[in-house]
Amino acid sequence: MSVTAFAPETEARLALARQVADAVLFEGYVLYPYRASAAKNRLRWQFGVLVPPTWGAATEEHDFQHTECLMEPRADATLAVELRFLRARRRTVQRARPDGGFDTVPELRLADRILVPWDEGTEERVEAVVRVGELLGDGVTIPFERPGAEDTEPVLDETGRPVGRMIRRYEEITGALRLSARELDGPYRVMRLTAVVENTSTWTPADGAAADRDAALPRSLVAAHLLMGLSAGSFLSMTDPPEWAKGAVAACRNLHTWPVLAGEPGRADVVLSSPIILEDHPAIAPESPGALYDATEIDEILALRTAALTDEEKREARGTDERAAAVIDLADSMPPEVLERLHGAVRSLREVTGPAPAPTLATDGFPDEFGVPRPDTPWWDPASDAGFDPGHDRVVVDGHSLGAGSRVLLRPGLRRTDAQDLFLAGRAAKVEAVLHDVDGVVHLAVTVEDDPGADIRREQGRFLYFQPDEVTPMDGDA
């Protein structure tokens, strides 16, 4: 067994997979509105957190990940493994005193940013290259350690005068990567690969601090995941295995992680084992302008919302984290043509097989603008739209007639909402339109009151949508 830098060919294959792995590594790192004071950013690090064993035993969090997948290695193949995780670096902020000393403060205001205490994430890697033959039997164990440390950075104002400092502290982290393989019975030379990542820290929380997640995080592996690549051979898809391998795939045990094929589409020599369930060969949308750290949102919406933040909110975001500052700068400098690309894209067109129906011209006898003869009638009856006017239609809710201009309280329904809608529960909103879909269901298009981006949404016709039983009237409409 050797632990060394990857060969250039292996490095190139893993580099392509890292584009998605980076999104896993930083998913939820800092959420819109990208400020430390935002409620969404007060409970952080939700994916792939491997906590110290003594603390995990008293909570529902885990100190290990267990990955199993199937591979068909060729003779003398090697397995390259890269464990990646974030290490929480705790930052405190201090203001300089006239006597040369420093006081720890909740914030330090500068012209371009507001510095606040925060946990920064630094990327860590554990790399190994192992001959597949060495994995048989007891396999190999690769221990790793990251010692504690502390560093200090002076803070200067716009004139270059020292006004404070930031102190960043690392806590010690120890762990182990355990790799093993077993050849399965059958006509094919298939091996079940097992990869276990463990936090082996001996840290014990102080008395009464068993539930103090804040103390455990700097000693945890955050967003931990594995990249594994074969020098010769291939992995089997765990999502869509061949028929003969389905029983062996079902017998694999994956705890707190899930392996998928990654890297170049059409190849099966790289696996990403992620705490976030993905499909085979996941990819970053080519239209994405950069990391926004909030994959539960849509890039277009995030960009519009971020651009609409006030100058004071942007100052706080820039002082929260360098990555948050980069998001603010990205939104402020995004050209219109880049924003337009985020509105949507057609990824593929499905080929329709079988005999083509005889062309039917529209009643006017002319084909459509693409030169294709139009059918006699579309899939819906356009005459049914004639009786609807979103700007003037009304709907009765709790005895109140609601329409454009009405004020409502939002009460998202759990049976059909998402996590983002739940943050709007109890917020006041203005009805912009009453809409009817082709199934006859009524929807209220609304803008949230006190939302700095409401005017932008209204101009572009981009609203939030709720059904009548998800709102409570606020006005005296009757």
DRENDO-1510 file (C-alpha; in Angstrom, 1 decimal, always signed):
<recs>
REC; n; res; u; v; w
REC; 1; MET; +0.0; +0.0; +0.0 .
REC; 2; SER; +1.2; +3.5; -0.8 .
REC; 3; VAL; -0.1; +6.9; +0.0 .
REC; 4; THR; +1.1; +9.3; -2.6 .
REC; 5; ALA; +0.1; +11.9; -5.2 .
REC; 6; PHE; -2.2; +10.6; -7.9 .
REC; 7; ALA; -0.9; +9.8; -11.3 .
REC; 8; PRO; -1.7; +12.5; -13.9 .
REC; 9; GLU; -4.3; +10.3; -15.7 .
REC; 10; THR; -6.0; +9.5; -12.4 .
REC; 11; GLU; -5.9; +13.1; -11.3 .
REC; 12; ALA; -7.6; +14.2; -14.5 .
REC; 13; ARG; -10.5; +11.7; -14.0 .
REC; 14; LEU; -11.0; +12.7; -10.4 .
REC; 15; ALA; -10.8; +16.4; -11.3 .
REC; 16; LEU; -13.9; +16.1; -13.4 .
REC; 17; ALA; -15.8; +14.4; -10.6 .
REC; 18; ARG; -14.7; +17.1; -8.1 .
REC; 19; GLN; -16.8; +19.6; -9.9 .
REC; 20; VAL; -19.8; +17.9; -8.4 .
REC; 21; ALA; -18.0; +16.8; -5.3 .
REC; 22; ASP; -17.3; +20.5; -4.6 .
REC; 23; ALA; -21.0; +21.2; -4.7 .
REC; 24; VAL; -21.5; +18.4; -2.1 .
REC; 25; LEU; -18.6; +19.8; +0.0 .
REC; 26; PHE; -20.1; +23.3; +0.2 .
REC; 27; GLU; -23.8; +22.5; +0.0 .
REC; 28; GLY; -25.5; +24.7; +2.7 .
REC; 29; TYR; -22.2; +26.3; +3.7 .
REC; 30; VAL; -23.8; +29.7; +3.8 .
REC; 31; LEU; -27.4; +30.3; +2.8 .
REC; 32; TYR; -29.2; +33.3; +1.3 .
REC; 33; PRO; -29.3; +36.1; +2.5 .
REC; 34; TYR; -25.6; +35.1; +3.2 .
REC; 35; ARG; -25.5; +36.8; +6.6 .
REC; 36; ALA; -24.4; +35.2; +9.9 .
REC; 37; SER; -27.3; +36.8; +11.6 .
REC; 38; ALA; -29.9; +35.1; +9.4 .
REC; 39; ALA; -31.9; +32.3; +11.1 .
REC; 40; LYS; -31.0; +29.9; +8.3 .
REC; 41; ASN; -27.3; +30.4; +9.0 .
REC; 42; ARG; -27.4; +29.8; +12.8 .
REC; 43; LEU; -27.7; +26.0; +12.5 .
REC; 44; ARG; -25.1; +24.9; +10.0 .
REC; 45; TRP; -23.3; +21.9; +8.7 .
REC; 46; GLN; -26.2; +19.5; +8.0 .
REC; 47; PHE; -24.7; +17.0; +5.5 .
REC; 48; GLY; -22.1; +14.3; +6.1 .
REC; 49; VAL; -21.1; +15.5; +9.6 .
REC; 50; LEU; -19.1; +12.9; +11.4 .
REC; 51; VAL; -18.9; +13.9; +15.1 .
REC; 52; PRO; -16.6; +12.6; +17.9 .
REC; 53; PRO; -17.7; +9.2; +19.1 .
REC; 54; THR; -18.4; +10.2; +22.7 .
REC; 55; TRP; -20.6; +13.1; +21.6 .
REC; 56; GLY; -22.4; +11.1; +18.9 .
REC; 57; ALA; -23.3; +8.4; +21.4 .
REC; 58; ALA; -25.5; +10.9; +23.3 .
REC; 59; THR; -27.1; +12.3; +20.1 .
REC; 60; GLU; -28.6; +11.2; +16.8 .
REC; 61; GLU; -25.6; +12.2; +14.8 .
REC; 62; HIS; -23.0; +9.7; +13.5 .
REC; 63; ASP; -19.3; +9.2; +13.9 .
REC; 64; PHE; -18.8; +7.1; +10.7 .
REC; 65; GLN; -19.9; +6.5; +7.1 .
REC; 66; HIS; -20.1; +3.0; +5.6 .
REC; 67; THR; -19.9; +2.6; +1.8 .
REC; 68; GLU; -20.3; -0.6; -0.1 .
REC; 69; CYS; -20.4; -0.9; -3.9 .
REC; 70; LEU; -19.5; -3.5; -6.6 .
REC; 71; MET; -16.4; -3.3; -8.9 .
REC; 72; GLU; -14.9; -5.4; -11.7 .
REC; 73; PRO; -11.2; -4.7; -11.4 .
REC; 74; ARG; -8.7; -6.0; -14.0 .
REC; 75; ALA; -5.5; -7.7; -13.0 .
REC; 76; ASP; -3.0; -5.5; -11.1 .
REC; 77; ALA; -5.5; -2.7; -10.9 .
REC; 78; THR; -5.0; +0.0; -8.2 .
REC; 79; LEU; -7.7; +1.9; -6.4 .
REC; 80; ALA; -7.2; +5.7; -5.8 .
REC; 81; VAL; -9.2; +7.0; -2.9 .
REC; 82; GLU; -9.7; +10.6; -1.9 .
REC; 83; LEU; -11.5; +11.5; +1.4 .
REC; 84; ARG; -12.7; +15.1; +1.4 .
REC; 85; PHE; -14.2; +17.0; +4.2 .
REC; 86; LEU; -14.5; +20.5; +5.7 .
REC; 87; ARG; -12.8; +21.4; +8.9 .
REC; 88; ALA; -14.6; +24.1; +11.0 .
REC; 89; ARG; -12.2; +27.0; +11.9 .
REC; 90; ARG; -13.7; +29.1; +14.6 .
REC; 91; ARG; -13.3; +32.8; +14.1 .
REC; 92; THR; -13.6; +35.5; +16.9 .
REC; 93; VAL; -13.4; +39.2; +16.3 .
REC; 94; GLN; -11.6; +41.7; +18.5 .
REC; 95; ARG; -11.4; +45.5; +18.6 .
REC; 96; ALA; -8.2; +47.3; +19.3 .
REC; 97; ARG; -8.0; +49.5; +22.4 .
REC; 98; PRO; -6.0; +52.7; +22.7 .
REC; 99; ASP; -3.6; +51.0; +25.2 .
REC; 100; GLY; -2.6; +48.4; +22.6 .
REC; 101; GLY; -4.9; +45.6; +24.0 .
REC; 102; PHE; -7.9; +44.0; +22.4 .
REC; 103; ASP; -11.5; +43.3; +23.4 .
REC; 104; THR; -13.6; +40.5; +21.9 .
REC; 105; VAL; -16.7; +42.1; +20.3 .
REC; 106; PRO; -19.9; +40.8; +18.6 .
REC; 107; GLU; -19.1; +42.8; +15.5 .
REC; 108; LEU; -16.5; +45.1; +14.0 .
REC; 109; ARG; -17.8; +47.6; +11.5 .
REC; 110; LEU; -15.6; +48.7; +8.5 .
REC; 111; ALA; -16.4; +50.8; +5.5 .
REC; 112; ASP; -16.9; +47.8; +3.2 .
REC; 113; ARG; -17.9; +45.0; +5.6 .
REC; 114; ILE; -19.1; +44.1; +9.0 .
REC; 115; LEU; -16.9; +41.4; +10.6 .
REC; 116; VAL; -18.7; +39.0; +13.0 .
REC; 117; PRO; -17.8; +35.7; +14.8 .
REC; 118; TRP; -18.2; +32.8; +12.4 .
REC; 119; ASP; -17.1; +29.2; +11.7 .
REC; 120; GLU; -15.1; +29.2; +8.4 .
REC; 121; GLY; -14.8; +25.9; +6.5 .
REC; 122; THR; -11.4; +24.8; +5.2 .
REC; 123; GLU; -11.0; +21.9; +2.8 .
REC; 124; GLU; -9.1; +18.8; +3.9 .
REC; 125; ARG; -8.1; +15.8; +1.9 .
REC; 126; VAL; -6.8; +12.3; +2.7 .
REC; 127; GLU; -5.4; +10.6; -0.4 .
REC; 128; ALA; -4.4; +6.9; -0.9 .
REC; 129; VAL; -3.5; +4.6; -3.8 .
REC; 130; VAL; -3.9; +1.0; -3.0 .
REC; 131; ARG; -3.4; -2.2; -5.1 .
REC; 132; VAL; -6.7; -4.0; -5.3 .
REC; 133; GLY; -5.1; -7.2; -4.2 .
REC; 134; GLU; -4.2; -5.6; -0.8 .
REC; 135; LEU; -7.8; -5.0; +0.0 .
REC; 136; LEU; -8.7; -8.7; +0.3 .
REC; 137; GLY; -8.9; -10.1; +3.8 .
REC; 138; ASP; -8.5; -7.5; +6.5 .
REC; 139; GLY; -7.8; -4.7; +4.0 .
REC; 140; VAL; -5.9; -1.6; +4.9 .
REC; 141; THR; -6.4; +1.2; +7.4 .
REC; 142; ILE; -5.2; +4.7; +6.8 .
REC; 143; PRO; -5.2; +6.8; +10.0 .
REC; 144; PHE; -5.0; +10.6; +9.7 .
REC; 145; GLU; -4.6; +13.5; +12.1 .
REC; 146; ARG; -5.1; +17.2; +11.9 .
REC; 147; PRO; -3.5; +19.0; +14.9 .
REC; 148; GLY; -5.0; +22.0; +16.6 .
REC; 149; ALA; -3.7; +25.5; +15.8 .
REC; 150; GLU; -4.4; +29.2; +16.2 .
REC; 151; ASP; -3.6; +32.1; +14.0 .
REC; 152; THR; -4.2; +35.8; +14.1 .
REC; 153; GLU; -5.0; +38.3; +11.3 .
REC; 154; PRO; -4.8; +42.0; +11.8 .
REC; 155; VAL; -7.8; +44.1; +10.6 .
REC; 156; LEU; -7.1; +47.4; +9.0 .
REC; 157; ASP; -9.5; +50.2; +8.1 .
REC; 158; GLU; -9.7; +51.9; +4.7 .
REC; 159; THR; -6.7; +54.2; +5.6 .
REC; 160; GLY; -4.5; +51.2; +6.6 .
REC; 161; ARG; -4.8; +51.9; +10.3 .
REC; 162; PRO; -5.1; +48.8; +12.6 .
REC; 163; VAL; -8.5; +48.7; +14.2 .
REC; 164; GLY; -8.7; +45.1; +15.4 .
REC; 165; ARG; -7.9; +41.5; +14.7 .
REC; 166; MET; -9.5; +38.2; +13.9 .
REC; 167; ILE; -8.4; +35.1; +15.8 .
REC; 168; ARG; -9.0; +31.7; +14.1 .
REC; 169; ARG; -8.7; +28.5; +16.0 .
REC; 170; TYR; -8.5; +24.9; +14.8 .
REC; 171; GLU; -9.3; +22.0; +17.1 .
REC; 172; GLU; -7.5; +18.6; +16.8 .
REC; 173; ILE; -9.2; +16.1; +14.5 .
REC; 174; THR; -8.3; +12.4; +14.2 .
REC; 175; GLY; -9.9; +9.8; +11.9 .
REC; 176; ALA; -9.4; +6.6; +10.0 .
REC; 177; LEU; -10.2; +5.4; +6.4 .
REC; 178; ARG; -10.7; +1.7; +6.3 .
REC; 179; LEU; -10.7; -0.1; +2.9 .
REC; 180; SER; -11.4; -3.8; +2.2 .
REC; 181; ALA; -12.8; -6.0; -0.6 .
REC; 182; ARG; -14.3; -9.4; -0.9 .
REC; 183; GLU; -14.7; -11.4; -4.1 .
REC; 184; LEU; -18.3; -12.6; -4.7 .
REC; 185; ASP; -19.3; -16.0; -5.8 .
REC; 186; GLY; -20.6; -16.3; -9.4 .
REC; 187; PRO; -19.5; -16.5; -13.0 .
REC; 188; TYR; -18.2; -13.0; -13.0 .
REC; 189; ARG; -15.1; -11.6; -11.2 .
REC; 190; VAL; -16.9; -9.1; -9.1 .
REC; 191; MET; -15.7; -7.7; -5.8 .
REC; 192; ARG; -17.7; -5.9; -3.1 .
REC; 193; LEU; -15.7; -2.8; -2.0 .
REC; 194; THR; -16.1; -1.5; +1.5 .
REC; 195; ALA; -15.0; +1.9; +2.6 .
REC; 196; VAL; -15.5; +3.2; +6.1 .
REC; 197; VAL; -14.7; +6.7; +7.2 .
REC; 198; GLU; -14.5; +7.2; +11.0 .
REC; 199; ASN; -14.0; +10.1; +13.4 .
REC; 200; THR; -11.7; +8.6; +16.0 .
REC; 201; SER; -11.4; +11.7; +18.2 .
REC; 202; THR; -11.0; +11.1; +22.0 .
REC; 203; TRP; -12.5; +14.5; +22.8 .
REC; 204; THR; -15.2; +14.2; +25.5 .
REC; 205; PRO; -17.7; +17.1; +26.2 .
REC; 206; ALA; -17.6; +18.8; +29.5 .
REC; 207; ASP; -20.2; +17.9; +32.1 .
REC; 208; GLY; -23.6; +19.2; +31.0 .
REC; 209; ALA; -22.4; +19.8; +27.5 .
REC; 210; ALA; -23.7; +16.6; +26.0 .
REC; 211; ALA; -26.1; +18.4; +23.7 .
REC; 212; ASP; -23.6; +21.3; +22.8 .
REC; 213; ARG; -23.3; +20.7; +19.1 .
REC; 214; ASP; -21.4; +24.0; +18.8 .
REC; 215; ALA; -18.5; +22.5; +20.8 .
REC; 216; ALA; -18.5; +19.3; +18.8 .
REC; 217; LEU; -18.4; +20.8; +15.3 .
REC; 218; PRO; -14.8; +22.0; +15.3 .
REC; 219; ARG; -13.8; +18.4; +16.1 .
REC; 220; SER; -16.0; +16.9; +13.4 .
REC; 221; LEU; -15.5; +16.0; +9.8 .
REC; 222; VAL; -18.0; +18.1; +7.9 .
REC; 223; ALA; -19.6; +17.2; +4.5 .
REC; 224; ALA; -17.4; +14.1; +4.4 .
REC; 225; HIS; -17.5; +12.2; +1.1 .
REC; 226; LEU; -15.3; +9.8; -0.9 .
REC; 227; LEU; -14.0; +9.8; -4.5 .
REC; 228; MET; -12.7; +6.4; -5.7 .
REC; 229; GLY; -11.2; +5.6; -9.0 .
REC; 230; LEU; -10.0; +2.3; -10.6 .
REC; 231; SER; -6.9; +2.4; -12.8 .
REC; 232; ALA; -8.2; -0.6; -14.8 .
REC; 233; GLY; -11.7; -1.9; -14.6 .
REC; 234; SER; -15.1; -0.5; -13.7 .
REC; 235; PHE; -17.7; -0.1; -11.0 .
REC; 236; LEU; -21.3; -1.2; -11.3 .
REC; 237; SER; -24.1; +1.2; -11.0 .
REC; 238; MET; -25.9; +1.0; -7.6 .
REC; 239; THR; -28.9; +2.8; -9.1 .
REC; 240; ASP; -29.3; +0.8; -12.3 .
REC; 241; PRO; -27.2; -2.4; -12.1 .
REC; 242; PRO; -27.3; -5.1; -14.7 .
REC; 243; GLU; -29.9; -7.8; -14.1 .
REC; 244; TRP; -27.4; -10.4; -13.0 .
REC; 245; ALA; -26.0; -8.1; -10.3 .
REC; 246; LYS; -29.2; -6.8; -8.7 .
REC; 247; GLY; -29.1; -9.3; -5.9 .
REC; 248; ALA; -25.5; -8.4; -5.0 .
REC; 249; VAL; -26.3; -4.7; -5.2 .
REC; 250; ALA; -29.3; -5.1; -2.9 .
REC; 251; ALA; -27.0; -6.9; -0.4 .
REC; 252; CYS; -24.6; -3.9; -0.2 .
REC; 253; ARG; -24.8; -1.9; +3.0 .
REC; 254; ASN; -24.6; +1.9; +2.8 .
REC; 255; LEU; -25.0; +3.9; +5.9 .
REC; 256; HIS; -25.1; +7.7; +6.0 .
REC; 257; THR; -23.8; +7.9; +2.4 .
REC; 258; TRP; -24.7; +6.7; -1.2 .
REC; 259; PRO; -22.3; +5.8; -4.0 .
REC; 260; VAL; -22.9; +6.8; -7.6 .
REC; 261; LEU; -21.0; +6.7; -10.8 .
REC; 262; ALA; -19.2; +10.0; -11.4 .
REC; 263; GLY; -16.8; +11.6; -13.8 .
REC; 264; GLU; -17.1; +11.5; -17.6 .
REC; 265; PRO; -20.5; +10.2; -18.9 .
REC; 266; GLY; -20.3; +6.8; -20.4 .
REC; 267; ARG; -17.4; +5.7; -18.2 .
REC; 268; ALA; -17.7; +3.7; -14.9 .
REC; 269; ASP; -14.3; +3.9; -13.4 .
REC; 270; VAL; -15.0; +6.6; -10.8 .
REC; 271; VAL; -17.4; +6.6; -7.9 .
REC; 272; LEU; -18.6; +9.4; -5.7 .
REC; 273; SER; -19.9; +8.3; -2.3 .
REC; 274; SER; -22.0; +11.3; -1.1 .
REC; 275; PRO; -24.0; +12.1; +2.0 .
REC; 276; ILE; -26.5; +13.7; -0.4 .
REC; 277; ILE; -28.3; +11.1; -2.6 .
REC; 278; LEU; -27.4; +11.8; -6.3 .
REC; 279; GLU; -28.0; +10.1; -9.6 .
REC; 280; ASP; -25.3; +8.4; -11.7 .
REC; 281; HIS; -23.0; +10.9; -13.4 .
REC; 282; PRO; -24.3; +14.1; -11.7 .
REC; 283; ALA; -23.2; +17.3; -13.3 .
REC; 284; ILE; -23.2; +21.0; -12.7 .
REC; 285; ALA; -25.5; +22.9; -15.1 .
REC; 286; PRO; -23.3; +24.7; -17.6 .
REC; 287; GLU; -25.5; +27.8; -17.2 .
REC; 288; SER; -24.6; +28.1; -13.5 .
REC; 289; PRO; -22.5; +31.3; -13.0 .
REC; 290; GLY; -20.7; +30.1; -9.9 .
REC; 291; ALA; -21.2; +28.6; -6.5 .
REC; 292; LEU; -24.2; +29.9; -4.6 .
REC; 293; TYR; -24.1; +27.2; -1.8 .
REC; 294; ASP; -27.8; +26.7; -1.8 .
REC; 295; ALA; -28.8; +23.9; -4.2 .
REC; 296; THR; -32.3; +23.8; -2.8 .
REC; 297; GLU; -32.9; +27.1; -4.5 .
REC; 298; ILE; -32.8; +28.1; -8.2 .
REC; 299; ASP; -29.8; +30.1; -9.4 .
REC; 300; GLU; -31.9; +32.6; -11.1 .
REC; 301; ILE; -34.0; +33.3; -8.0 .
REC; 302; LEU; -30.9; +33.5; -5.8 .
REC; 303; ALA; -29.2; +35.9; -8.1 .
REC; 304; LEU; -32.2; +38.2; -8.2 .
REC; 305; ARG; -32.8; +38.1; -4.5 .
REC; 306; THR; -29.1; +38.7; -3.7 .
REC; 307; ALA; -28.9; +41.7; -6.1 .
REC; 308; ALA; -31.9; +43.1; -4.2 .
REC; 309; LEU; -30.2; +43.1; -0.8 .
REC; 310; THR; -29.7; +46.5; +0.8 .
REC; 311; ASP; -26.2; +47.9; +1.0 .
REC; 312; GLU; -26.1; +47.3; +4.8 .
REC; 313; GLU; -27.1; +43.6; +4.3 .
REC; 314; LYS; -24.4; +43.3; +1.6 .
REC; 315; ARG; -21.8; +44.7; +4.1 .
REC; 316; GLU; -22.7; +42.1; +6.7 .
REC; 317; ALA; -22.6; +39.3; +4.1 .
REC; 318; ARG; -19.2; +40.4; +2.9 .
REC; 319; GLY; -18.0; +40.3; +6.5 .
REC; 320; THR; -19.5; +37.0; +7.2 .
REC; 321; ASP; -17.3; +34.9; +5.0 .
REC; 322; GLU; -15.1; +35.3; +1.9 .
REC; 323; ARG; -17.4; +32.9; +0.0 .
REC; 324; ALA; -20.4; +34.9; +0.9 .
REC; 325; ALA; -18.6; +38.0; -0.3 .
REC; 326; ALA; -17.9; +36.3; -3.6 .
REC; 327; VAL; -21.6; +35.6; -4.0 .
REC; 328; ILE; -22.5; +39.2; -3.4 .
REC; 329; ASP; -19.9; +40.4; -6.0 .
REC; 330; LEU; -21.2; +37.7; -8.5 .
REC; 331; ALA; -24.8; +38.9; -8.2 .
REC; 332; ASP; -23.8; +42.6; -8.4 .
REC; 333; SER; -21.7; +42.1; -11.5 .
REC; 334; MET; -23.8; +39.5; -13.4 .
REC; 335; PRO; -24.4; +40.7; -17.0 .
REC; 336; PRO; -28.0; +40.5; -18.3 .
REC; 337; GLU; -27.2; +37.8; -20.8 .
REC; 338; VAL; -25.8; +35.5; -18.0 .
REC; 339; LEU; -29.0; +36.1; -16.0 .
REC; 340; GLU; -31.1; +35.3; -19.0 .
REC; 341; ARG; -29.4; +31.9; -19.4 .
REC; 342; LEU; -30.5; +31.0; -15.9 .
REC; 343; HIS; -34.2; +31.2; -16.9 .
REC; 344; GLY; -34.2; +27.7; -18.4 .
REC; 345; ALA; -32.7; +25.3; -20.9 .
REC; 346; VAL; -33.7; +22.3; -22.9 .
REC; 347; ARG; -31.3; +19.5; -22.1 .
REC; 348; SER; -32.4; +17.0; -24.6 .
REC; 349; LEU; -35.2; +16.1; -27.0 .
REC; 350; ARG; -36.7; +12.7; -27.0 .
REC; 351; GLU; -36.9; +10.9; -30.3 .
REC; 352; VAL; -40.4; +9.9; -31.3 .
REC; 353; THR; -40.4; +6.6; -33.2 .
REC; 354; GLY; -43.1; +5.0; -35.2 .
REC; 355; PRO; -45.0; +6.2; -38.3 .
REC; 356; ALA; -45.6; +9.9; -38.3 .
REC; 357; PRO; -49.2; +11.1; -38.4 .
REC; 358; ALA; -50.4; +12.7; -41.6 .
REC; 359; PRO; -49.7; +16.5; -41.5 .
REC; 360; THR; -52.8; +18.5; -40.7 .
REC; 361; LEU; -52.8; +22.2; -41.6 .
REC; 362; ALA; -54.4; +24.7; -39.3 .
REC; 363; THR; -57.8; +26.0; -40.3 .
REC; 364; ASP; -56.1; +29.0; -41.9 .
REC; 365; GLY; -54.1; +26.6; -44.2 .
REC; 366; PHE; -50.7; +27.8; -43.1 .
REC; 367; PRO; -48.0; +26.0; -41.1 .
REC; 368; ASP; -46.6; +27.5; -37.9 .
REC; 369; GLU; -43.5; +29.7; -37.6 .
REC; 370; PHE; -41.2; +26.7; -37.6 .
REC; 371; GLY; -42.6; +25.4; -40.9 .
REC; 372; VAL; -44.4; +22.5; -39.2 .
REC; 373; PRO; -48.1; +22.1; -40.0 .
REC; 374; ARG; -50.2; +23.0; -37.0 .
REC; 375; PRO; -52.9; +20.6; -35.7 .
REC; 376; ASP; -56.5; +21.6; -35.9 .
REC; 377; THR; -56.7; +22.2; -32.1 .
REC; 378; PRO; -54.0; +22.4; -29.4 .
REC; 379; TRP; -54.1; +20.0; -26.4 .
REC; 380; TRP; -56.2; +22.5; -24.4 .
REC; 381; ASP; -59.3; +24.4; -25.6 .
REC; 382; PRO; -58.2; +28.1; -26.0 .
REC; 383; ALA; -61.9; +29.1; -25.8 .
REC; 384; SER; -61.9; +28.1; -22.2 .
REC; 385; ASP; -59.3; +30.8; -21.4 .
REC; 386; ALA; -61.7; +33.6; -22.7 .
REC; 387; GLY; -63.6; +33.8; -19.4 .
REC; 388; PHE; -60.5; +34.3; -17.2 .
REC; 389; ASP; -58.8; +37.6; -16.3 .
REC; 390; PRO; -56.0; +37.1; -13.7 .
REC; 391; GLY; -55.9; +40.8; -12.9 .
REC; 392; HIS; -59.6; +41.1; -12.1 .
REC; 393; ASP; -60.7; +37.5; -11.1 .
REC; 394; ARG; -61.5; +36.9; -7.5 .
REC; 395; VAL; -61.9; +33.9; -5.2 .
REC; 396; VAL; -63.7; +33.6; -1.9 .
REC; 397; VAL; -61.7; +32.5; +1.1 .
REC; 398; ASP; -63.3; +32.3; +4.6 .
REC; 399; GLY; -66.1; +34.5; +3.4 .
REC; 400; HIS; -63.8; +37.2; +1.9 .
REC; 401; SER; -63.4; +37.9; -1.8 .
REC; 402; LEU; -59.7; +38.0; -2.7 .
REC; 403; GLY; -58.2; +39.4; -5.8 .
REC; 404; ALA; -55.3; +41.6; -7.0 .
REC; 405; GLY; -54.4; +44.1; -4.3 .
REC; 406; SER; -55.8; +42.0; -1.4 .
REC; 407; ARG; -53.6; +41.4; +1.7 .
REC; 408; VAL; -53.2; +37.9; +3.1 .
REC; 409; LEU; -51.3; +35.9; +5.7 .
REC; 410; LEU; -49.4; +32.9; +4.3 .
REC; 411; ARG; -50.1; +29.5; +5.8 .
REC; 412; PRO; -48.2; +27.0; +3.6 .
REC; 413; GLY; -49.8; +23.6; +3.6 .
REC; 414; LEU; -47.4; +20.7; +4.6 .
REC; 415; ARG; -48.9; +18.3; +2.1 .
REC; 416; ARG; -47.6; +20.2; -1.0 .
REC; 417; THR; -45.0; +22.7; +0.1 .
REC; 418; ASP; -41.2; +22.8; +0.2 .
REC; 419; ALA; -38.8; +23.9; +2.9 .
REC; 420; GLN; -38.5; +27.4; +1.4 .
REC; 421; ASP; -42.2; +28.0; +1.6 .
REC; 422; LEU; -42.2; +27.1; +5.3 .
REC; 423; PHE; -39.9; +30.1; +6.0 .
REC; 424; LEU; -42.8; +32.3; +4.8 .
REC; 425; ALA; -45.4; +31.0; +7.3 .
REC; 426; GLY; -47.1; +33.9; +9.0 .
REC; 427; ARG; -45.7; +36.5; +6.6 .
REC; 428; ALA; -48.0; +39.1; +5.1 .
REC; 429; ALA; -48.3; +39.2; +1.3 .
REC; 430; LYS; -50.1; +41.0; -1.4 .
REC; 431; VAL; -52.2; +39.2; -4.0 .
REC; 432; GLU; -51.0; +40.1; -7.5 .
REC; 433; ALA; -53.3; +37.8; -9.6 .
REC; 434; VAL; -55.8; +35.0; -9.4 .
REC; 435; LEU; -54.9; +32.2; -11.8 .
REC; 436; HIS; -56.7; +29.0; -13.0 .
REC; 437; ASP; -54.7; +26.1; -14.3 .
REC; 438; VAL; -55.8; +23.6; -17.0 .
REC; 439; ASP; -57.1; +21.2; -14.3 .
REC; 440; GLY; -59.4; +23.9; -12.8 .
REC; 441; VAL; -57.2; +24.5; -9.7 .
REC; 442; VAL; -57.1; +28.1; -8.4 .
REC; 443; HIS; -53.7; +29.6; -7.5 .
REC; 444; LEU; -52.9; +33.0; -5.9 .
REC; 445; ALA; -49.8; +34.8; -7.2 .
REC; 446; VAL; -48.4; +36.9; -4.4 .
REC; 447; THR; -45.4; +39.0; -3.4 .
REC; 448; VAL; -44.2; +39.1; +0.2 .
REC; 449; GLU; -44.5; +42.4; +2.0 .
REC; 450; ASP; -41.2; +44.0; +3.1 .
REC; 451; ASP; -39.3; +41.9; +0.5 .
REC; 452; PRO; -36.7; +44.2; -1.1 .
REC; 453; GLY; -37.0; +42.3; -4.3 .
REC; 454; ALA; -40.8; +42.6; -4.6 .
REC; 455; ASP; -40.6; +45.4; -7.2 .
REC; 456; ILE; -38.2; +43.3; -9.4 .
REC; 457; ARG; -40.5; +40.3; -9.1 .
REC; 458; ARG; -43.5; +42.4; -10.1 .
REC; 459; GLU; -41.8; +43.9; -13.1 .
REC; 460; GLN; -40.7; +40.5; -14.4 .
REC; 461; GLY; -43.9; +38.8; -13.5 .
REC; 462; ARG; -42.2; +36.4; -11.1 .
REC; 463; PHE; -44.4; +35.6; -8.1 .
REC; 464; LEU; -44.8; +33.1; -5.4 .
REC; 465; TYR; -47.9; +30.8; -5.7 .
REC; 466; PHE; -50.2; +29.5; -3.0 .
REC; 467; GLN; -53.6; +27.9; -3.1 .
REC; 468; PRO; -56.6; +29.5; -1.4 .
REC; 469; ASP; -56.5; +27.2; +1.6 .
REC; 470; GLU; -52.9; +28.3; +2.3 .
REC; 471; VAL; -53.8; +31.9; +3.0 .
REC; 472; THR; -55.8; +33.8; +5.6 .
REC; 473; PRO; -57.5; +37.1; +4.5 .
REC; 474; MET; -56.2; +40.3; +6.2 .
REC; 475; ASP; -58.5; +42.9; +4.6 .
REC; 476; GLY; -62.1; +43.5; +5.0 .
REC; 477; ASP; -62.9; +42.3; +1.5 .
REC; 478; ALA; -66.4; +40.8; +1.3 .
</recs>
